[in-house]
Amino acid sequence: MKRTKFIKYLNENNCGFVKHGGKHDKYINHGNGKRTNIPRHTDIDEDLCNLIYKQLEIPSPKGK
């Protein structure tokens, strides 16, 4: 999945940017306080996307 599309989906699900790390950006789910790191690659593997959805406790997009 393209990183821009992935970040847009996170923002639509009440998740937002916290700060830049070395090679990752930190994001938080504002609804439940869960945090995770997002790599700054142009493409993010689908398995990694699913892991991040699980860490942030947001639903995985169906058919996107």
N, C-alpha and C positions, 0 to 999 in steps of 0.2 A: 504494500500500500504506500502511496506517496505520503511523505511526511506532512505536507500542507493539508491534505484531506484528513489525515489522522488527527492532527491538531485541531482542525475545525470541528471534527466529531467530538473530541474531548471538551472543547469550549461549549458546544451545544448541550453537553451533559453535566454542566455545572463544575467543570474542572478548569483550573487556570494555572498560568505560569507563576512560579515562585522565584527562581533565580537560575543563572547560568552556572554550570559546573565545568570541569575540564573538557570533557567530550560529550557531556549530556546536559539536558535541561531538567530542572526539578519542577514537577507539577503536583498540584493538590486537588482533591475533590472537596470543594467547599461545603458540600452537604454532610460529609461524614468525617472529614479530617484526614483521610487516607492519602499518603504521598507515594510517589514513585519517580524514577528517572526515565527520561525519554532520550534515546540517542539522537545525535544531530546528523543522521544519514539522510540522503534524499529519498531512499526507499527503506521501509521498515518491514521485516518479515512478518507474515500473517500470524505465525505462532507467537512471536514476540508481542504483536498487537493484542492477541487474545490474553496473554499473560498480564499485560498492562491493564486491560479491561477488568480482569479478575482482581488485580491488586488495588485498583481504584474503586472496585465494586460498582461498575456501571455495566449495562447490558451491551453485548456484542451486537454490532449492526447486522441485520439480516438482509442479504441481497445487495450489499453495497460493495 
